């Protein structure tokens, strides 16, 4: 029996995407541990876990990430605006891997 494509998001993949995106630059620039974004990863995954594939679009995911970021990092609107490009890029990656137009991916390719 074949599995549906694209697969639904899983927490490990969300973790990998968020850590690679490193929207705050804490891992790459400040040497923070890899689990620096664990609460944000878990909150984001919980928010999208039941989304159908058709809803896994960057336009829908970005506001969710912005809300999580604003709360987690106590950001005002100007501070959140500075992070918006990184959060949009992360949302686009999630869409690329799990959204309606997702194609099979090879890690590292």
C-alpha positions as CSV (number, residue, x, y, z in Angstrom):
1,X,0.0,0.0,0.0
2,X,1.5,3.3,-1.0
3,X,1.5,6.3,1.3
4,X,-0.2,9.6,0.4
5,X,1.8,12.3,-1.3
6,X,2.7,14.7,0.0
7,X,3.1,13.3,3.5
8,X,1.7,15.3,6.3
9,X,4.1,17.4,8.3
10,X,5.9,15.6,11.2
11,X,7.5,17.2,14.2
12,X,11.1,16.1,13.3
13,X,10.8,17.7,9.8
14,X,9.4,20.9,11.3
15,X,12.3,20.9,13.8
16,X,14.8,20.4,11.0
17,X,13.3,23.2,8.8
18,X,13.1,25.7,11.7
19,X,16.6,25.0,12.9
20,X,18.0,25.4,9.4
21,X,16.0,28.6,9.0
22,X,17.3,29.9,12.3
23,X,15.1,33.1,12.1
24,X,16.7,34.7,15.1
25,X,20.3,33.8,14.1
26,X,20.8,32.3,17.5
27,X,22.2,28.9,16.4
28,X,24.4,30.2,13.5
29,X,25.5,33.5,14.9
30,X,25.5,33.1,18.7
31,X,26.2,29.4,19.1
32,X,22.9,28.5,20.8
33,X,22.1,24.8,21.1
34,X,20.2,23.1,18.3
35,X,17.1,22.9,20.5
36,X,16.9,26.7,20.9
37,X,13.6,26.8,19.0
38,X,12.0,23.7,20.6
39,X,9.0,25.6,22.1
40,X,8.4,27.4,18.8
41,X,8.8,24.1,16.8
42,X,6.2,22.4,19.0
43,X,3.8,25.3,18.9
44,X,4.0,25.6,15.2
45,X,3.6,21.8,14.7
46,X,0.6,21.8,17.0
47,X,-1.0,24.6,15.0
48,X,-0.6,22.9,11.6
49,X,-0.7,19.2,12.5
50,X,-4.3,18.8,11.4
51,X,-4.2,21.1,8.3
52,X,-5.1,19.5,5.1
53,X,-2.3,19.6,2.4
54,X,-4.3,22.3,0.6
55,X,-3.9,24.7,3.6
56,X,-0.1,24.3,3.9
57,X,0.6,27.5,2.0
58,X,3.1,30.1,3.0
59,X,0.4,32.8,3.0
60,X,-1.5,30.8,5.6
61,X,1.6,29.7,7.6
62,X,3.4,33.0,7.9
63,X,0.8,34.6,10.2
64,X,0.9,31.5,12.4
65,X,4.7,31.8,12.7
66,X,4.5,35.6,13.3
67,X,2.0,35.0,16.2
68,X,4.3,32.3,17.7
69,X,7.3,34.5,17.3
70,X,5.7,37.7,18.7
71,X,4.6,35.8,21.8
72,X,7.8,33.7,22.3
73,X,10.2,36.5,21.8
74,X,8.0,39.3,23.2
75,X,8.3,41.3,19.9
76,X,6.6,44.6,19.1
77,X,5.4,45.2,15.5
78,X,8.7,46.8,14.4
79,X,10.7,43.9,15.8
80,X,8.4,41.4,14.2
81,X,8.6,43.2,10.8
82,X,12.4,42.8,10.9
83,X,11.9,39.0,11.2
84,X,9.2,38.7,8.7
85,X,11.5,37.8,5.7
86,X,13.0,34.9,7.7
87,X,9.6,33.7,8.8
88,X,8.2,34.0,5.3
89,X,11.1,32.0,4.0
90,X,10.5,29.3,6.6
91,X,6.8,29.2,5.7
92,X,7.8,28.8,2.0
93,X,10.0,25.9,2.9
94,X,7.2,24.2,4.8
95,X,4.9,24.7,1.8
96,X,7.6,23.4,-0.5
97,X,8.0,20.1,1.5
98,X,4.4,19.6,2.6
99,X,2.1,21.8,0.6
100,X,-0.2,21.0,-2.4
101,X,2.6,21.4,-4.9
102,X,5.2,19.4,-3.0
103,X,7.5,17.1,-5.0
104,X,9.5,14.2,-3.6
105,X,12.6,15.6,-2.0
106,X,16.1,14.1,-1.6
107,X,17.8,15.4,1.5
108,X,20.9,17.3,0.7
109,X,20.0,17.8,-2.9
